[in-house]
Amino acid sequence: MAPARGDIPSLSAAQLAEPHSEALAADAVLAFALVAGFSTVAMAAEFKGYIIDEKCSAKAAMKGNAECAATCIKGGSPAVLVTDDGKVYKLDDQAKVTPMAGKQVTITGAMKGDTIAVASVK
């Protein structure tokens, strides 16, 4: 028997909630995926410059001096990235950058405070 005009068919709470919860779950998964994807993309960046030792980083003439950079880094001065405009960045993974001492590089990573979290070095 069809409901009379103006009557609202009755549905159980489970029938009402089920399609709605699936839609909410799907929306939540999509939102999480988008936020996770955007945050990863937003955090990654490329930084270009020279790997030299921190002690000599203020001296423009030291950019590209591989012998000096390697010697000072081996002597305990941490490796840093110095850009063409003289900005100095600390680097979190010394093992990844030390072999590139004195060379011009592109570092891919994320800025965390005053330090680059190094993902790769080219």
PyMOL CGO cylinders between C-alpha atoms (Angstrom):
from pymol import cmd
from pymol.cgo import CYLINDER

trace = [
    CYLINDER, 0.00, 0.00, 0.00, 1.40, 3.36, -0.98, 0.3, 1, 1, 1, 1, 1, 1,
    CYLINDER, 1.40, 3.36, -0.98, 1.64, 6.07, 1.66, 0.3, 1, 1, 1, 1, 1, 1,
    CYLINDER, 1.64, 6.07, 1.66, -1.09, 8.67, 1.54, 0.3, 1, 1, 1, 1, 1, 1,
    CYLINDER, -1.09, 8.67, 1.54, -0.22, 12.01, 0.11, 0.3, 1, 1, 1, 1, 1, 1,
    CYLINDER, -0.22, 12.01, 0.11, 1.55, 14.11, 2.75, 0.3, 1, 1, 1, 1, 1, 1,
    CYLINDER, 1.55, 14.11, 2.75, 2.66, 11.08, 4.74, 0.3, 1, 1, 1, 1, 1, 1,
    CYLINDER, 2.66, 11.08, 4.74, 6.37, 10.66, 5.20, 0.3, 1, 1, 1, 1, 1, 1,
    CYLINDER, 6.37, 10.66, 5.20, 7.57, 7.10, 4.85, 0.3, 1, 1, 1, 1, 1, 1,
    CYLINDER, 7.57, 7.10, 4.85, 9.25, 5.92, 8.01, 0.3, 1, 1, 1, 1, 1, 1,
    CYLINDER, 9.25, 5.92, 8.01, 12.83, 4.67, 7.85, 0.3, 1, 1, 1, 1, 1, 1,
    CYLINDER, 12.83, 4.67, 7.85, 14.80, 3.11, 10.63, 0.3, 1, 1, 1, 1, 1, 1,
    CYLINDER, 14.80, 3.11, 10.63, 17.75, 4.96, 12.15, 0.3, 1, 1, 1, 1, 1, 1,
    CYLINDER, 17.75, 4.96, 12.15, 20.10, 2.40, 10.58, 0.3, 1, 1, 1, 1, 1, 1,
    CYLINDER, 20.10, 2.40, 10.58, 18.63, 3.01, 7.13, 0.3, 1, 1, 1, 1, 1, 1,
    CYLINDER, 18.63, 3.01, 7.13, 19.07, 6.76, 7.55, 0.3, 1, 1, 1, 1, 1, 1,
    CYLINDER, 19.07, 6.76, 7.55, 22.60, 6.59, 8.96, 0.3, 1, 1, 1, 1, 1, 1,
    CYLINDER, 22.60, 6.59, 8.96, 24.11, 3.97, 6.67, 0.3, 1, 1, 1, 1, 1, 1,
    CYLINDER, 24.11, 3.97, 6.67, 24.35, 5.89, 3.37, 0.3, 1, 1, 1, 1, 1, 1,
    CYLINDER, 24.35, 5.89, 3.37, 25.28, 9.07, 5.23, 0.3, 1, 1, 1, 1, 1, 1,
    CYLINDER, 25.28, 9.07, 5.23, 28.17, 7.42, 7.12, 0.3, 1, 1, 1, 1, 1, 1,
    CYLINDER, 28.17, 7.42, 7.12, 29.59, 5.94, 3.92, 0.3, 1, 1, 1, 1, 1, 1,
    CYLINDER, 29.59, 5.94, 3.92, 29.54, 9.36, 2.30, 0.3, 1, 1, 1, 1, 1, 1,
    CYLINDER, 29.54, 9.36, 2.30, 31.19, 10.93, 5.37, 0.3, 1, 1, 1, 1, 1, 1,
    CYLINDER, 31.19, 10.93, 5.37, 33.85, 8.23, 5.45, 0.3, 1, 1, 1, 1, 1, 1,
    CYLINDER, 33.85, 8.23, 5.45, 34.59, 8.73, 1.75, 0.3, 1, 1, 1, 1, 1, 1,
    CYLINDER, 34.59, 8.73, 1.75, 34.79, 12.51, 2.24, 0.3, 1, 1, 1, 1, 1, 1,
    CYLINDER, 34.79, 12.51, 2.24, 37.11, 12.08, 5.24, 0.3, 1, 1, 1, 1, 1, 1,
    CYLINDER, 37.11, 12.08, 5.24, 39.45, 9.79, 3.30, 0.3, 1, 1, 1, 1, 1, 1,
    CYLINDER, 39.45, 9.79, 3.30, 39.52, 12.21, 0.37, 0.3, 1, 1, 1, 1, 1, 1,
    CYLINDER, 39.52, 12.21, 0.37, 40.18, 15.20, 2.63, 0.3, 1, 1, 1, 1, 1, 1,
    CYLINDER, 40.18, 15.20, 2.63, 43.01, 13.38, 4.41, 0.3, 1, 1, 1, 1, 1, 1,
    CYLINDER, 43.01, 13.38, 4.41, 44.62, 12.37, 1.11, 0.3, 1, 1, 1, 1, 1, 1,
    CYLINDER, 44.62, 12.37, 1.11, 44.45, 15.92, -0.21, 0.3, 1, 1, 1, 1, 1, 1,
    CYLINDER, 44.45, 15.92, -0.21, 45.90, 17.45, 2.95, 0.3, 1, 1, 1, 1, 1, 1,
    CYLINDER, 45.90, 17.45, 2.95, 48.69, 14.88, 3.11, 0.3, 1, 1, 1, 1, 1, 1,
    CYLINDER, 48.69, 14.88, 3.11, 49.53, 15.43, -0.56, 0.3, 1, 1, 1, 1, 1, 1,
    CYLINDER, 49.53, 15.43, -0.56, 49.52, 19.21, -0.34, 0.3, 1, 1, 1, 1, 1, 1,
    CYLINDER, 49.52, 19.21, -0.34, 51.57, 19.32, 2.84, 0.3, 1, 1, 1, 1, 1, 1,
    CYLINDER, 51.57, 19.32, 2.84, 54.28, 17.14, 1.30, 0.3, 1, 1, 1, 1, 1, 1,
    CYLINDER, 54.28, 17.14, 1.30, 54.41, 19.24, -1.84, 0.3, 1, 1, 1, 1, 1, 1,
    CYLINDER, 54.41, 19.24, -1.84, 54.38, 22.51, 0.09, 0.3, 1, 1, 1, 1, 1, 1,
    CYLINDER, 54.38, 22.51, 0.09, 57.23, 21.44, 2.35, 0.3, 1, 1, 1, 1, 1, 1,
    CYLINDER, 57.23, 21.44, 2.35, 59.62, 20.19, -0.34, 0.3, 1, 1, 1, 1, 1, 1,
    CYLINDER, 59.62, 20.19, -0.34, 61.80, 22.79, -2.03, 0.3, 1, 1, 1, 1, 1, 1,
    CYLINDER, 61.80, 22.79, -2.03, 65.01, 23.14, -4.00, 0.3, 1, 1, 1, 1, 1, 1,
    CYLINDER, 65.01, 23.14, -4.00, 67.95, 25.10, -2.65, 0.3, 1, 1, 1, 1, 1, 1,
    CYLINDER, 67.95, 25.10, -2.65, 70.89, 25.97, -4.93, 0.3, 1, 1, 1, 1, 1, 1,
    CYLINDER, 70.89, 25.97, -4.93, 74.35, 26.97, -3.83, 0.3, 1, 1, 1, 1, 1, 1,
    CYLINDER, 74.35, 26.97, -3.83, 77.77, 25.69, -2.76, 0.3, 1, 1, 1, 1, 1, 1,
    CYLINDER, 77.77, 25.69, -2.76, 78.59, 23.16, -0.07, 0.3, 1, 1, 1, 1, 1, 1,
    CYLINDER, 78.59, 23.16, -0.07, 81.33, 24.70, 2.07, 0.3, 1, 1, 1, 1, 1, 1,
    CYLINDER, 81.33, 24.70, 2.07, 82.28, 24.59, 5.72, 0.3, 1, 1, 1, 1, 1, 1,
    CYLINDER, 82.28, 24.59, 5.72, 80.50, 26.80, 8.23, 0.3, 1, 1, 1, 1, 1, 1,
    CYLINDER, 80.50, 26.80, 8.23, 83.73, 28.43, 9.40, 0.3, 1, 1, 1, 1, 1, 1,
    CYLINDER, 83.73, 28.43, 9.40, 84.49, 29.81, 5.94, 0.3, 1, 1, 1, 1, 1, 1,
    CYLINDER, 84.49, 29.81, 5.94, 80.88, 30.43, 4.85, 0.3, 1, 1, 1, 1, 1, 1,
    CYLINDER, 80.88, 30.43, 4.85, 81.12, 34.21, 5.36, 0.3, 1, 1, 1, 1, 1, 1,
    CYLINDER, 81.12, 34.21, 5.36, 84.03, 34.48, 2.89, 0.3, 1, 1, 1, 1, 1, 1,
    CYLINDER, 84.03, 34.48, 2.89, 82.72, 34.82, -0.69, 0.3, 1, 1, 1, 1, 1, 1,
    CYLINDER, 82.72, 34.82, -0.69, 86.05, 33.63, -2.11, 0.3, 1, 1, 1, 1, 1, 1,
    CYLINDER, 86.05, 33.63, -2.11, 85.55, 30.22, -0.48, 0.3, 1, 1, 1, 1, 1, 1,
    CYLINDER, 85.55, 30.22, -0.48, 82.60, 29.30, -2.74, 0.3, 1, 1, 1, 1, 1, 1,
    CYLINDER, 82.60, 29.30, -2.74, 83.88, 26.61, -5.05, 0.3, 1, 1, 1, 1, 1, 1,
    CYLINDER, 83.88, 26.61, -5.05, 87.11, 26.00, -3.12, 0.3, 1, 1, 1, 1, 1, 1,
    CYLINDER, 87.11, 26.00, -3.12, 86.75, 22.21, -2.85, 0.3, 1, 1, 1, 1, 1, 1,
    CYLINDER, 86.75, 22.21, -2.85, 90.13, 21.63, -1.20, 0.3, 1, 1, 1, 1, 1, 1,
    CYLINDER, 90.13, 21.63, -1.20, 89.52, 24.13, 1.62, 0.3, 1, 1, 1, 1, 1, 1,
    CYLINDER, 89.52, 24.13, 1.62, 85.92, 22.97, 2.15, 0.3, 1, 1, 1, 1, 1, 1,
    CYLINDER, 85.92, 22.97, 2.15, 86.91, 19.30, 2.35, 0.3, 1, 1, 1, 1, 1, 1,
    CYLINDER, 86.91, 19.30, 2.35, 89.80, 20.04, 4.73, 0.3, 1, 1, 1, 1, 1, 1,
    CYLINDER, 89.80, 20.04, 4.73, 87.73, 22.19, 7.09, 0.3, 1, 1, 1, 1, 1, 1,
    CYLINDER, 87.73, 22.19, 7.09, 84.77, 19.79, 7.07, 0.3, 1, 1, 1, 1, 1, 1,
    CYLINDER, 84.77, 19.79, 7.07, 87.09, 16.89, 7.91, 0.3, 1, 1, 1, 1, 1, 1,
    CYLINDER, 87.09, 16.89, 7.91, 88.54, 19.11, 10.64, 0.3, 1, 1, 1, 1, 1, 1,
    CYLINDER, 88.54, 19.11, 10.64, 85.10, 19.40, 12.29, 0.3, 1, 1, 1, 1, 1, 1,
    CYLINDER, 85.10, 19.40, 12.29, 83.49, 22.50, 10.79, 0.3, 1, 1, 1, 1, 1, 1,
    CYLINDER, 83.49, 22.50, 10.79, 79.98, 21.46, 9.67, 0.3, 1, 1, 1, 1, 1, 1,
    CYLINDER, 79.98, 21.46, 9.67, 79.05, 21.59, 5.99, 0.3, 1, 1, 1, 1, 1, 1,
    CYLINDER, 79.05, 21.59, 5.99, 76.55, 24.32, 5.06, 0.3, 1, 1, 1, 1, 1, 1,
    CYLINDER, 76.55, 24.32, 5.06, 74.91, 25.51, 1.85, 0.3, 1, 1, 1, 1, 1, 1,
    CYLINDER, 74.91, 25.51, 1.85, 75.83, 29.03, 0.72, 0.3, 1, 1, 1, 1, 1, 1,
    CYLINDER, 75.83, 29.03, 0.72, 73.65, 30.58, -1.99, 0.3, 1, 1, 1, 1, 1, 1,
    CYLINDER, 73.65, 30.58, -1.99, 74.86, 33.02, -4.65, 0.3, 1, 1, 1, 1, 1, 1,
    CYLINDER, 74.86, 33.02, -4.65, 73.38, 35.89, -2.63, 0.3, 1, 1, 1, 1, 1, 1,
    CYLINDER, 73.38, 35.89, -2.63, 75.33, 34.82, 0.48, 0.3, 1, 1, 1, 1, 1, 1,
    CYLINDER, 75.33, 34.82, 0.48, 72.53, 33.18, 2.49, 0.3, 1, 1, 1, 1, 1, 1,
    CYLINDER, 72.53, 33.18, 2.49, 73.83, 30.32, 4.67, 0.3, 1, 1, 1, 1, 1, 1,
    CYLINDER, 73.83, 30.32, 4.67, 71.72, 27.26, 5.42, 0.3, 1, 1, 1, 1, 1, 1,
    CYLINDER, 71.72, 27.26, 5.42, 72.57, 24.58, 7.97, 0.3, 1, 1, 1, 1, 1, 1,
    CYLINDER, 72.57, 24.58, 7.97, 72.16, 21.00, 6.72, 0.3, 1, 1, 1, 1, 1, 1,
    CYLINDER, 72.16, 21.00, 6.72, 70.78, 18.14, 8.80, 0.3, 1, 1, 1, 1, 1, 1,
    CYLINDER, 70.78, 18.14, 8.80, 72.40, 15.20, 6.98, 0.3, 1, 1, 1, 1, 1, 1,
    CYLINDER, 72.40, 15.20, 6.98, 76.14, 15.81, 6.80, 0.3, 1, 1, 1, 1, 1, 1,
    CYLINDER, 76.14, 15.81, 6.80, 76.83, 12.38, 5.28, 0.3, 1, 1, 1, 1, 1, 1,
    CYLINDER, 76.83, 12.38, 5.28, 74.76, 13.24, 2.17, 0.3, 1, 1, 1, 1, 1, 1,
    CYLINDER, 74.76, 13.24, 2.17, 76.47, 16.58, 1.54, 0.3, 1, 1, 1, 1, 1, 1,
    CYLINDER, 76.47, 16.58, 1.54, 80.10, 16.06, 2.61, 0.3, 1, 1, 1, 1, 1, 1,
    CYLINDER, 80.10, 16.06, 2.61, 81.10, 14.27, -0.64, 0.3, 1, 1, 1, 1, 1, 1,
    CYLINDER, 81.10, 14.27, -0.64, 80.00, 17.42, -2.51, 0.3, 1, 1, 1, 1, 1, 1,
    CYLINDER, 80.00, 17.42, -2.51, 82.28, 19.77, -0.52, 0.3, 1, 1, 1, 1, 1, 1,
    CYLINDER, 82.28, 19.77, -0.52, 83.22, 22.84, -2.57, 0.3, 1, 1, 1, 1, 1, 1,
    CYLINDER, 83.22, 22.84, -2.57, 80.83, 22.01, -5.40, 0.3, 1, 1, 1, 1, 1, 1,
    CYLINDER, 80.83, 22.01, -5.40, 77.76, 23.81, -6.67, 0.3, 1, 1, 1, 1, 1, 1,
    CYLINDER, 77.76, 23.81, -6.67, 74.69, 21.71, -5.89, 0.3, 1, 1, 1, 1, 1, 1,
    CYLINDER, 74.69, 21.71, -5.89, 70.92, 21.63, -5.82, 0.3, 1, 1, 1, 1, 1, 1,
    CYLINDER, 70.92, 21.63, -5.82, 69.50, 20.26, -2.58, 0.3, 1, 1, 1, 1, 1, 1,
    CYLINDER, 69.50, 20.26, -2.58, 65.94, 19.03, -2.40, 0.3, 1, 1, 1, 1, 1, 1,
    CYLINDER, 65.94, 19.03, -2.40, 64.51, 19.13, 1.09, 0.3, 1, 1, 1, 1, 1, 1,
    CYLINDER, 64.51, 19.13, 1.09, 62.32, 20.85, 3.62, 0.3, 1, 1, 1, 1, 1, 1,
    CYLINDER, 62.32, 20.85, 3.62, 63.15, 23.89, 5.72, 0.3, 1, 1, 1, 1, 1, 1,
    CYLINDER, 63.15, 23.89, 5.72, 62.87, 23.16, 9.44, 0.3, 1, 1, 1, 1, 1, 1,
    CYLINDER, 62.87, 23.16, 9.44, 63.73, 26.27, 11.41, 0.3, 1, 1, 1, 1, 1, 1,
    CYLINDER, 63.73, 26.27, 11.41, 67.14, 27.42, 10.16, 0.3, 1, 1, 1, 1, 1, 1,
    CYLINDER, 67.14, 27.42, 10.16, 68.11, 23.97, 8.85, 0.3, 1, 1, 1, 1, 1, 1,
    CYLINDER, 68.11, 23.97, 8.85, 67.38, 22.14, 5.61, 0.3, 1, 1, 1, 1, 1, 1,
    CYLINDER, 67.38, 22.14, 5.61, 66.24, 18.54, 6.08, 0.3, 1, 1, 1, 1, 1, 1,
    CYLINDER, 66.24, 18.54, 6.08, 68.16, 17.08, 3.12, 0.3, 1, 1, 1, 1, 1, 1,
    CYLINDER, 68.16, 17.08, 3.12, 66.24, 14.62, 0.94, 0.3, 1, 1, 1, 1, 1, 1,
    CYLINDER, 66.24, 14.62, 0.94, 68.67, 14.59, -2.00, 0.3, 1, 1, 1, 1, 1, 1,
    CYLINDER, 68.67, 14.59, -2.00, 71.73, 16.36, -3.40, 0.3, 1, 1, 1, 1, 1, 1,
    CYLINDER, 71.73, 16.36, -3.40, 72.52, 16.82, -7.09, 0.3, 1, 1, 1, 1, 1, 1,
]
cmd.load_cgo(trace, "trace")
